[in-house]
Every structure is written in structure tokens, then in C-alpha cells.
């Protein structure tokens, strides 16, 4: 006795092996939707927090210890409080203009065009595709061949801007070793140091940085210094995704701590002066 198969062959090109006609969109039974969901929640929460803080125009500078949050560095509007504008004020203090208007757009573009973040928001927000072996949420696939996705190719140039901004954040770290008595060191300094170290790690782990250091070389043996640098960046590059999330956390933590000290919610824990 024979029974009809649960699946029937679908039309295939001549000579091709027939495949089962499966009505289900995917046969995955695991929680494939969990990672995109967490990404949406995490990125959305961070963007909301950062947007509120950027346009709050307050609680970003602690004069007593020279703490400056990275969301306001460098402060370049005429609204900047005294002492926080290290490079001068060049823009009017309209509420719509971020106080760090010279750096925030480039940092945003650097992250938006980052290879990891592209994967993250393509899968989570655009469902293109949401996970491996799960159909794309769109009828057609155009890749990055049309505007505005053509701008993703500018990532290598935004890397240079991000490196300069990381250098500015490093200056802020050294400038913060201050107290009313001169040199000072507190918990805020540790947080600022940890944040800038992670920012440098994320920045130089960028795929563009890896290519800049080791690209266009035919023989690594003839360039031992570049090879060692490329090996180190490659080691970081494997951890680029983790560093991308870690730096979102350190940026938010640093900003919140500076805001709390500036608003006098609690005092800074001081180790020296």
C-alpha cells in the first residue's frame, strides 16, 4: 500500500534535483526572532536617551573637576557654559543645534555606516533578512546600489573623523585630572578613562582601519611593523560587534555620571583631592 507524500516536487530547471515544496516560511523552530527584537529594543532605547540628552542643553559640565560628557565634546555653541568650550564657540545657541554640532553628525554617520551596525539594523528594523534561513521581509532586493544606501561606501572616510573625535575625547580625559586644589582623581576619571579606551578599541577595530593598516601589501614579511599592527587590529576586529555594544554602554554611563554630578544628585567619589 502506498500513501501520498506530504511534500511534492516543485518545478525546477531541467537537470536540477527536485526540492520539497514546503508551505512554511521557515523550518526554524528556535527563537530566531529574539536577536532582532533585542537589537530593536537596545538601539531604540539608546537613541532615545542620547537624543534627549543632546537636546537637553544642560548638566554636561562639572567645573569643579573639569568633567565633560562626550555627548557635548567639543562644545561649540554660544550657549556653552564657561570652561566647557575648549576650542571656542562658533555656532548660535539655537535649541535645534547640538552643542557638539561639529562632532555628533560624524559619529552618527560612522556608526550608521559601520559594517556591524548595517547588519544589525538591516536585520532588526528592515527585516532584510531578520535571520539566517528566514525569508526577507521585502519583495525585491536591491542591495546597497541605490540612494541613500550608496552612502555606505563613505564609511572609510567617516573612520578618519571618528579617529579625530576619539583624540578629542582623550584630551578631555587628561583635562579632567583637576580639582580645586590642582591635580585630582576620582571615580569620574575612571569612567572617562574606561569610555575612551573602549572608544579607541571600537574605532581601530573597524574594517576600514584594518584595510588601511594591512591593505595593498603583497609581502607582510617586508613590513614587520605594519604586520604586527594589522595582527592586533585583526584581533580587535573579531570583537567588533561586542565593542560596538560596549561603547554604547560606556557612552551612556559616562554621560549619565557626568549629568548626575553636574546636577548634584550625588557627589563624585574622590581618591585624590
N, C-alpha and C positions, 0 to 999 in steps of 0.2 A: 504494500500500500504506500502510495506516495502522497505527500502533502505539499501544498503550495508554499514556496519560500516566503519568509517575512519580508524579504527585500528582492527587488527585481533589478536587472541591469539597466543602466541608463544609457542613452545614446552616446557613443564615443567615436572619435575619429577612427577611420579604417586602420586596423592593425593594432590599435591600442587595447589594453586589457580593460575589461568592463569593471566598473566600480559599483558598489551598492548604492541604491537610491535611498538616502536617509532623509526623512522629512524634518527631523530636528535640526535646529540651527547649529548646535554643537553637542558633542557627546561628553563633554567635560562635566564631571559630577562634583568637582571640588569647588571651593568658594573663589572662583576666578574673578568675581566682581568686587572682592574685598579690597584688593590693592588699588584699583582705580577709585573706589569710594574713599579710602583713607587719603589718597592723594588730593582729591577734590576738597575734602574737609580740611586737611592740613594747609594746603596752599591758600584756600579761601580765607581761613582764619588769619593766616599771616598777612595776606594782602589787606584785609580789613583793619587789622591792628596797625600796620605800617601806614596806611592811608590816614587813619585818624591821627596818629602821632605826627605825621609830616605836616598836616594842616591844622594841628593844634596851636602851633607857633608859641609854645611855652614849655617850661620845665625841661630844658635841654642843656643847660649850662650851670655848672656849680663853680662859682667864682672862688670859693674858699680853697678848693682843691684842683681847680682847672680841669674838671671832668667835662667833656663834650661828647654827647651821643653821636654815633656815626650817621644817624639819620639827618643830622644838621651840620655835617662837616664837609667842606668848609662853609661857614655861614656867610652869605654874600649879599643879603638884603639890608636896607637901611632900618629894618625892624630888629636886627640882631642886637642882643643885649651887649653892654660894654664888656670887652675882653674876649668875647666868643668869636669875633670876626678876625681871624689871623691873617687873612690875605686882602682885607679891605671889603667895602660894601659897594656893589656896582649896580644893584637892581632895586627898584622901588618895593616897598613893603606891602604890596597888594596881597590879600589873603590867598588868592589863587596861585601865587608864585611860591614854590617851596623855598625855604631859607637856604637849602643846599642845591639850588637850581643848576649849578654848574656840574654837579656830580651824579645826582639821582637819576637823570634820564639815561646816562651812560651805563650806570649799574643795572638799571631795569633792562636795557637793551642787551647787555652782556648776559644776563640770566635768561631772558626770553629766547635768545638765540643759542644758548648752551645746548650741547648735544643731549645731555641728560634731561634737561627741562623740556626740550622738544618732545622726547619720548614720553615724559610724564604727562604733559598737558594734552598731547595728541591722543594718548590712550584714555585719559580720565575725563577731560572736558569735551573732546571731539569724538570720542569712541572710534578712533581710526588707527588700528582696531583696539578694542578695550583690553584684549588679552590674546595670547597665542591660541590658535585653533578656535577663535571666536570671530564670527563674521564682522566685517567693517560695518559701521552704522551708516555709511553713505552709499549711494547708488553708484557713484563713479569715483575713480581715484586719479588725482592729478599730481600727486607728489608735491614737491616744492618748486613747481615750474611756473607758478602764477603769482601775481601780486596779492597779498603782501608777503607771501612766504619766500619770494625771491630774496627778500632782505635777510634771510637766514644766512646767506653767504657772507654777510658782513661781520660775522662773529669774530673772525680773526683780528679785525680792526678794533672791535669793542674790547678785545682782550688787552690791547695796549692801554686803553683808557682805564680799564679795571686795575691794571698794574700800577698806574699812576695814583689812582684813588687809594689803593692799598698802602702806597707810600705815604699819602697824606694821613691816613688812619694811624700809621706807625709814628708819624710826627706827633699826633695827638696823644699817643701813649707816653712818649717821653715828656711832653709838655705837662702831663698830668702828675708828674712826680713833684708835687708842690703842696705846701701848707702855709698857713700864716707865719710860721717860723722859718720857712725856707724849704729845704728838701723834706718831702713827706711820702708816706707809703701806706696804703690802706687796701681794704677789700675791693674797692672800686678799681684800683690799679690792677689787681689780679684779674678782674673781669675784663678790663680793657685789653690787657696783655693776651689773655686766652682768646678773646674775639679776634684780635689782629693776627695771631698765629694761625687760627683756623681760616681766616680770610685769605692769607697768603697761601696756605695749603690748597684751598679750593681754587684759587686763581691760577697757580702754577701747575695744578693737576689738569688744567684744561687741555683738550685735544690739540688746540691750536698752538699752545705753548710747547707741547711735546713735539709737534712738527717743526716749529721754529728752531728748537734746540738740535734735533736729530735729523731733520729733513735735508734733502739734496746732498747727502753724503753717500759715497759709494763704498768707502772703506772706513769703518769705525776705528780700525787699528791705527790709522793715521791721525786720528783726532781723539786722543785718550780723554782729554778734559771734557769735550762735548759728549763723549760716550758715557762717562760717569754721570754727567748732568742728565743726560737722556735716560739713563737707567733709573735714576732717582725719581725723575718726573713720571716715568712709566710706572714705577711702584705706586706713586700717588694716584696716577690716572686710573688704576684699577679700583681705587676707592673714591672715584669722583662723585658717584651717586651719594655715598654716605656723607662726604664732605659738603655736598650741596645742601643736604638737610641739616647737618650740624651747624653750618653757618647761618641758616635761617634762625636756628635756635639761639646761637650766641649773639646775633644781631638784636633779636627781640629781648634777650636777657640783659644785654648791655644797655639798651635804650631804657628798659623798664627800671633798671637800678639807678641810672643817672636821673631819670624822671623822679623816682622816689626820693632821692637825696635832695634834688633841687626843690621839690615840693615840701620837704621837711617831714615826710611821713615817718622816717626813722633816720638816725644818724649813721654816717659811714663808720664802719669798723676800722679803726686806725691801728697800725702796727708801729709806725714811726711818725711822730709829730701829727 
